[in-house]
Amino acid sequence: MGDLNLEVTYFERGGPHNTDKALEIAKKYADQFGIKDIIMASTTGTTAEKSTEIFDPTIYNLVVVTHSYYFMGPDKRQEFPEDKITALKSKGIKFLIGTHAFAGTERSFRIALKQWGPVELMAKYFRTIFSQGTKVCMEIAIMAVDAGLIEDIEQDIICIGGTGRGADTVCLIKPATTSLFDKLRVKAILAKPL
């Protein structure tokens, strides 16, 4: 890929009201660059369901990264309704339900001991400096690679993240594994909130 001349969308504010536009932007650049791996965050299923209206799961490798079980505490098993997971899997969407790469055990120490570790500090500053969705895009990229859900990590991928709920961030990423996070490259932020 040579020099890129891209149109970037900056949403006035983050949030789920940007989801449709973010998915359209992701599709536009996936098609322009011939990218088939589309990795998206979805915690309740709305973004994942809407993605099937834009991306054909028989053509694209659609991977949904959602919260781990009991992420919200011991009283809520899973935020993403299990029946939606089953329905979306039947359409060809892949799911990654696991511990967040930028949190893990460190989150426990922060909550219990009020002590920040380096990985959570890094995530905090990605959220602050870029946006919540940009941090999410980097995180889900390495998680999808580690889970074996991206066949060729030499190829660029499109990642879709958001601020809380919905999608408002789209990134063109050269993926890497968690253990080689320093090799990951955010080649372009295609959309994000201001």
C-alpha positions as a printed Julia matrix, in Angstrom:
194×3 Matrix{Float64}:
   0.0     0.0    0.0
   1.51    3.29  -1.08
   0.64    6.81   0.0
  -2.91    7.15   1.28
  -5.2    10.08   0.67
  -8.15    9.45   2.97
 -11.28   11.21   4.03
 -11.58   11.05   7.82
 -14.86   11.54   9.65
 -14.79   13.26  13.03
 -18.06   12.87  14.88
 -19.12   15.86  16.97
 -19.69   13.53  19.91
 -19.21    9.86  20.54
 -21.93    7.32  21.06
 -24.33    4.84  19.49
 -26.03    7.4   17.22
 -22.9     7.13  15.01
 -23.12    3.35  14.54
 -24.7     3.28  11.06
 -22.28    5.87   9.68
 -19.27    4.13  11.29
 -20.26    0.81   9.69
 -20.68    2.5    6.3
 -17.2     4.04   6.64
 -15.75    0.65   7.56
 -17.37   -0.96   4.51
 -16.19    1.81   2.18
 -12.55    1.39   3.17
 -12.71   -2.4    3.45
 -13.82   -2.49  -0.18
 -11.37    0.22  -1.29
  -8.4    -1.64   0.22
  -9.63   -5.2   -0.39
  -9.8    -5.98   3.34
 -11.85   -8.99   4.39
 -11.12   -9.08   8.16
 -13.6    -6.86  10.03
 -13.16   -6.93  13.8
 -15.81   -5.15  15.87
 -16.66   -4.57  19.49
 -20.26   -5.28  20.46
 -21.46   -5.68  24.03
 -25.22   -6.05  23.63
 -25.51   -7.12  19.99
 -26.74   -3.95  18.29
 -23.53   -3.21  16.39
 -23.08   -6.89  15.5
 -26.63   -7.17  14.17
 -26.31   -3.97  12.14
 -23.02   -5.16  10.67
 -24.8    -8.02   8.88
 -26.86   -5.43   6.97
 -23.61   -3.88   5.65
 -21.18   -6.8    5.43
 -22.01  -10.17   3.9
 -20.62  -12.78   6.35
 -19.99  -15.16   3.44
 -17.55  -12.63   1.93
 -16.05  -10.96   5.02
 -14.47  -12.47   8.1
 -16.72  -10.77  10.67
 -15.41  -11.12  14.21
 -17.32   -9.79  17.21
 -15.35   -9.17  20.38
 -17.6    -8.83  23.4
 -17.14   -8.63  27.14
 -16.03  -11.67  29.07
 -18.54  -13.6   31.13
 -19.31  -11.87  34.44
 -17.61   -8.67  33.22
 -20.34   -6.6   34.9
 -20.07   -8.59  38.15
 -21.16  -11.92  39.6
 -24.87  -11.2   39.1
 -24.79  -10.86  35.29
 -23.43  -13.81  33.31
 -23.27  -12.12  29.9
 -24.38   -8.74  28.57
 -24.66  -10.02  25.0
 -27.87  -12.08  24.89
 -27.04  -15.73  24.3
 -29.86  -16.13  21.75
 -28.37  -13.28  19.68
 -24.94  -14.94  19.83
 -26.45  -18.17  18.52
 -28.4   -16.37  15.77
 -25.38  -14.36  14.62
 -23.1   -17.41  14.66
 -25.61  -19.18  12.4
 -25.12  -16.31   9.91
 -21.36  -16.89   9.89
 -20.16  -14.31  12.42
 -17.34  -15.41  14.71
 -17.28  -14.5   18.39
 -14.48  -13.83  20.82
 -15.67  -13.76  24.43
 -12.71  -13.4   26.75
 -10.62  -11.27  29.04
  -9.71   -7.87  27.68
  -6.09   -7.63  26.65
  -5.68   -4.17  28.2
  -7.18   -5.13  31.56
  -7.05   -8.73  32.75
  -5.75   -9.32  36.24
  -4.48   -5.75  36.51
  -8.06   -4.5   36.7
  -8.56   -6.56  39.85
  -5.58   -4.88  41.53
  -6.8    -1.43  40.47
 -10.27   -2.05  41.85
  -9.24   -3.87  45.03
  -6.03   -2.05  45.92
  -6.57    1.28  44.12
  -3.26    0.64  42.36
  -2.81    1.1   38.63
  -0.59   -1.27  36.64
   1.27   -0.42  33.43
  -1.17   -2.1   31.02
  -4.22   -0.33  32.45
  -2.29    2.95  32.51
  -1.48    2.48  28.83
  -5.17    1.83  28.08
  -6.2     4.88  30.11
  -3.89    7.1   28.09
  -4.99    5.65  24.74
  -8.59    6.5   25.77
  -7.56   10.01  26.85
  -5.18   10.91  24.02
  -7.1     9.36  21.1
 -10.57    8.13  22.11
 -12.27    5.23  23.84
 -12.99    3.67  20.46
  -9.37    3.95  19.27
  -8.23    2.12  22.4
 -10.9    -0.52  21.76
  -9.79   -0.97  18.13
  -6.19   -1.65  19.17
  -7.31   -4.01  21.92
  -9.72   -6.09  19.82
  -7.12   -6.35  17.04
  -4.58   -8.09  19.28
  -7.26  -10.2   20.95
  -8.55  -11.46  17.58
  -5.01  -12.33  16.48
  -4.29  -14.19  19.73
  -7.54  -16.16  19.34
  -6.58  -17.26  15.81
  -9.54  -15.45  14.24
  -7.4   -13.63  11.67
  -5.73  -15.99   9.23
  -3.04  -13.74   7.78
  -1.64  -11.19  10.2
   0.49   -9.7    7.44
  -2.7    -8.24   5.95
  -4.37   -5.08   7.23
  -7.67   -5.3    9.06
 -10.52   -2.89   9.8
 -11.49   -2.5   13.46
 -14.68   -0.9   14.72
 -15.06    0.34  18.3
 -17.06    2.83  20.25
 -17.63    4.96  23.3
 -19.71    2.94  25.74
 -22.36    1.54  23.41
 -22.53    1.49  19.63
 -19.76    2.28  17.15
 -18.09    5.64  16.52
 -14.51    4.7   15.66
 -13.04    2.93  12.63
  -9.33    2.14  12.29
  -7.16    0.6    9.58
  -4.73   -1.58  11.5
  -1.73   -3.78  10.79
  -2.39   -6.4   13.49
  -0.03   -8.12  15.87
  -0.19  -10.52  18.79
  -0.5    -9.33  22.37
   3.07  -10.41  23.08
   4.26   -8.32  20.1
   1.95   -5.35  20.71
   4.77   -2.95  19.83
   4.52   -4.26  16.24
   0.83   -3.26  15.87
   0.32   -0.21  13.69
  -2.73    2.01  13.57
  -2.21    2.92   9.93
  -5.22    5.24   9.77
  -8.02    6.43  12.0
 -10.9     6.6    9.53
 -13.52    7.86  11.97
 -13.59    8.93  15.61
 -15.32   11.38  17.92
 -13.72   14.78  18.49
